[in-house]
Amino acid sequence: MKLRLKLHKAVAKAAEAVARGGVVVYPTETVYGIGCRVFDAEAVERVKTIKRREEKPSPVLVSDFDQLDEVARPNEHEVEACYRLWPGPVTIIMEKAPQLPPVVTAGKPTVGVRMPANAVALTLIQKSNTPLLGTSANISGKPAATSLGLVEPEIIKLVDCVVDGGRTLYGKPSTVIELVDGEVRVVREGAWSLEEIRSRLES
């Protein structure tokens, strides 16, 4: 899917901001995200301050499997699930890579990773040449935004760049899962049901 010229320029500007250590708001197929380079601990802290988020793990978005290896150490079941479910609205919890800053995972040994099925988000990650923090663009405890117009003005004022990709496809957050002995366990319900996920894993 080719991006419209105006949108392409906005994504390029956002990628430049990310490369400089900035924080950006961007669309995905689930909800709007607020992100930065995941390996820039200072930028990650800034995102958490903007969201007024207490110490909770933040998900990570990747554009390919090389980037997955930068942030996580998936086992064989998780790798298989990634191939069958991505790109898509499913975040998979797996062991974090040693080099991932503790601030991303709130000190936990695991990290939630997703490859979005959204051309804007994927292009932004690719142009930024880095896995992107993938937390939702909302004040902690408030509803996630499904269009740029629903992102709180306070957040818009505090970030370095915003990308307007219109309304999101699913209008709800990603489904978060973990695989225990190869079996799927839903940690948070979201865009895809457990039945949908199992169907894709078994196909």
C-alpha positions as CSV (number, residue, x, y, z in Angstrom):
1,M,0.0,0.0,0.0
2,K,1.5,3.3,-1.1
3,L,1.2,6.3,1.2
4,R,-0.3,9.5,-0.1
5,L,2.3,12.2,-0.7
6,K,1.2,14.4,2.1
7,L,1.1,11.5,4.5
8,H,4.5,10.2,3.2
9,K,6.0,13.6,4.1
10,A,4.5,13.5,7.5
11,V,5.9,10.0,8.2
12,A,9.3,11.1,6.9
13,K,9.2,14.1,9.3
14,A,8.2,11.8,12.2
15,A,11.0,9.4,11.4
16,E,13.5,12.3,11.6
17,A,12.1,13.3,14.9
18,V,12.5,9.7,16.2
19,A,16.0,9.5,15.0
20,R,16.8,12.7,16.9
21,G,15.5,11.2,20.1
22,G,12.0,12.7,19.8
23,V,8.5,11.5,20.7
24,V,5.8,11.1,18.1
25,V,2.1,10.2,17.8
26,Y,1.2,7.9,15.0
27,P,-1.7,5.6,13.8
28,T,-1.8,1.8,13.8
29,E,-4.6,-0.5,12.8
30,T,-5.7,-0.8,16.5
31,V,-5.4,2.6,18.3
32,Y,-3.1,5.6,18.0
33,G,0.3,5.1,19.5
34,I,2.9,7.4,21.1
35,G,6.4,6.3,20.7
36,C,10.2,6.8,20.4
37,R,13.3,4.7,19.9
38,V,13.1,1.8,22.4
39,F,16.8,2.0,23.0
40,D,16.7,5.6,24.0
41,A,15.9,5.3,27.7
42,E,15.5,9.1,28.2
43,A,12.9,9.3,25.4
44,V,11.0,6.3,26.8
45,E,10.9,8.1,30.2
46,R,9.6,11.2,28.4
47,V,6.7,9.1,26.9
48,K,5.8,7.8,30.3
49,T,5.8,11.3,31.8
50,I,3.6,12.6,29.0
51,K,1.1,9.7,29.6
52,R,1.4,10.1,33.4
53,R,2.0,6.4,33.4
54,E,3.1,4.6,36.5
55,E,5.7,1.9,36.3
56,K,4.1,-0.5,33.8
57,P,5.7,-2.4,30.8
58,S,5.3,-0.8,27.4
59,P,4.9,-2.8,24.2
60,V,7.3,-2.6,21.3
61,L,6.5,-2.4,17.6
62,V,8.7,-3.9,14.9
63,S,8.7,-3.9,11.1
64,D,10.5,-7.2,10.5
65,F,12.0,-10.2,12.2
66,D,15.5,-8.7,12.4
67,Q,14.0,-6.0,14.7
68,L,12.3,-8.7,16.7
69,D,15.7,-10.2,17.5
70,E,16.9,-6.8,18.7
71,V,14.2,-6.6,21.4
72,A,13.3,-10.2,22.3
73,R,14.4,-13.8,22.6
74,P,11.4,-15.8,21.2
75,N,11.2,-19.5,21.6
76,E,10.2,-21.8,18.7
77,H,6.5,-21.6,19.6
78,E,6.6,-17.9,19.7
79,V,8.4,-17.6,16.4
80,E,5.8,-19.8,14.8
81,A,3.0,-17.6,16.2
82,C,4.7,-14.5,15.0
83,Y,4.8,-15.8,11.4
84,R,1.1,-16.8,11.5
85,L,-0.3,-13.8,13.3
86,W,1.9,-10.9,12.0
87,P,1.5,-8.3,10.7
88,G,-1.7,-8.0,12.8
89,P,-3.4,-6.8,15.9
90,V,-1.8,-9.3,18.3
91,T,0.9,-8.5,20.9
92,I,3.0,-11.5,21.9
93,I,4.7,-11.6,25.3
94,M,8.2,-13.2,25.2
95,E,11.6,-13.0,26.9
96,K,13.2,-9.7,26.4
97,A,16.6,-9.2,24.8
98,P,19.4,-8.3,27.3
99,Q,20.1,-4.9,25.6
100,L,16.5,-3.7,25.9
101,P,16.4,-0.9,28.5
102,P,14.7,-1.9,31.7
103,V,12.5,1.2,31.5
104,V,10.7,-0.3,28.6
105,T,9.6,-3.4,30.5
106,A,9.4,-1.8,34.0
107,G,12.2,-4.2,35.0
108,K,10.4,-7.3,34.0
109,P,12.1,-10.1,32.1
110,T,9.5,-10.1,29.3
111,V,8.4,-7.8,26.6
112,G,5.2,-7.5,24.5
113,V,6.0,-7.2,20.8
114,R,3.9,-6.6,17.7
115,M,4.3,-6.1,14.0
116,P,1.4,-3.7,13.0
117,A,-0.7,-4.3,9.9
118,N,-0.8,-0.6,9.1
119,A,1.2,1.0,6.2
120,V,1.8,4.2,8.1
121,A,3.1,2.5,11.3
122,L,5.3,0.1,9.3
123,T,6.8,2.8,7.1
124,L,7.5,4.9,10.2
125,I,9.3,2.1,11.9
126,Q,11.3,1.3,8.7
127,K,12.3,4.9,8.1
128,S,13.2,5.3,11.7
129,N,15.4,2.2,11.4
130,T,14.5,1.2,15.0
131,P,11.9,-0.8,16.9
132,L,9.4,1.8,18.2
133,L,7.7,2.1,21.6
134,G,4.1,1.1,21.0
135,T,2.1,2.3,23.9
136,S,-1.3,4.0,23.3
137,A,-1.5,7.7,22.9
138,N,-3.7,8.5,25.9
139,I,-3.3,9.7,29.4
140,S,-2.9,6.6,31.6
141,G,-6.4,5.3,32.6
142,K,-8.3,7.2,29.9
143,P,-9.7,5.5,26.7
144,A,-7.3,4.8,23.8
145,A,-7.7,7.1,20.8
146,T,-9.0,5.7,17.5
147,S,-8.4,8.9,15.6
148,L,-6.0,11.8,15.9
149,G,-8.8,14.0,16.9
150,L,-9.4,11.9,20.0
151,V,-5.8,12.2,21.3
152,E,-5.8,14.6,24.3
153,P,-4.6,18.1,23.3
154,E,-2.2,17.9,26.2
155,I,-0.4,15.0,24.5
156,I,-0.3,16.7,21.1
157,K,1.3,19.8,22.7
158,L,4.1,17.7,24.4
159,V,5.2,15.6,21.5
160,D,7.6,16.5,18.6
161,C,5.5,15.3,15.7
162,V,2.1,13.8,14.9
163,V,1.0,11.7,11.9
164,D,-2.7,11.7,11.0
165,G,-3.7,8.4,9.4
166,G,-7.4,8.8,9.8
167,R,-9.6,6.4,11.9
168,T,-8.1,3.1,12.9
169,L,-9.3,-0.1,11.3
170,Y,-10.2,-2.0,14.5
171,G,-11.0,0.8,16.9
172,K,-9.7,-1.2,19.8
173,P,-6.3,-2.2,21.3
174,S,-4.4,-5.2,20.2
175,T,-5.1,-8.6,21.8
176,V,-2.2,-9.5,24.1
177,I,-1.2,-13.2,24.4
178,E,1.4,-15.4,25.8
179,L,2.2,-19.0,24.9
180,V,2.6,-21.4,27.7
181,D,3.9,-24.8,26.5
182,G,2.7,-23.8,23.1
183,E,-0.8,-23.1,24.3
184,V,-2.3,-19.6,23.8
185,R,-3.3,-17.6,26.9
186,V,-5.1,-14.3,26.4
187,V,-3.6,-11.6,28.8
188,R,-5.8,-8.8,27.4
189,E,-8.7,-9.1,25.1
190,G,-8.6,-6.9,22.0
191,A,-9.1,-6.7,18.3
192,W,-8.9,-10.4,17.6
193,S,-10.8,-13.0,19.7
194,L,-9.1,-16.2,21.1
195,E,-11.0,-18.2,18.5
196,E,-9.7,-16.0,15.6
197,I,-6.1,-16.4,16.9
198,R,-6.4,-20.1,17.4
199,S,-7.8,-20.4,13.8
200,R,-4.9,-18.6,12.4
201,L,-2.4,-20.6,14.4
202,E,-3.9,-23.9,13.3
203,S,-4.3,-22.9,9.6
